[in-house]
Amino acid sequence: MQDAMFLRIYLSESDHIDGEPAMQAVLNECRAAGLNGVTVMRGIEGMGLHNVVHTSSFLSMSSELPLVVEAIDSPEKIKQAVEILRPKIGKRLLAVWPVSVMRHSGGHE
């Protein structure tokens, strides 16, 4: 097993950073920090800071659906990414925690 860090950032589809969609801005900053394997997931429903439920129901035309950006990398790279991201993401939630990573060393499955 290998020690690593897990980075998770909570965004909304309608969020913008420096004039571009927040998701794209965060991905660009993660790339600049040298992170590998960054994933963005779109939530089907979520409740934000103000306890308002946002849903993907066909009755809702919300563009406030939750987005979650995740990355697992070395502690050094995650710390570097956090230093870059913290001033950019404002009041949005960013979480980091240690993880142990196991990689299968065999061929493709």
TAZIMO-V367413 format. One record per helix or strand. SS is the DSSP state (h for helix, s for strand). FROM is the first residue (numbers start at 1). LEN is the number of residues. If there is no record, write none. Layout:
[[SS/FROM/LEN] [SS/FROM/LEN]]
This chain:
[[s/2/11] [s/16/2] [s/20/2] [h/22/11] [s/39/4] [s/45/3] [s/53/3] [s/66/8] [h/75/15] [s/94/8]]
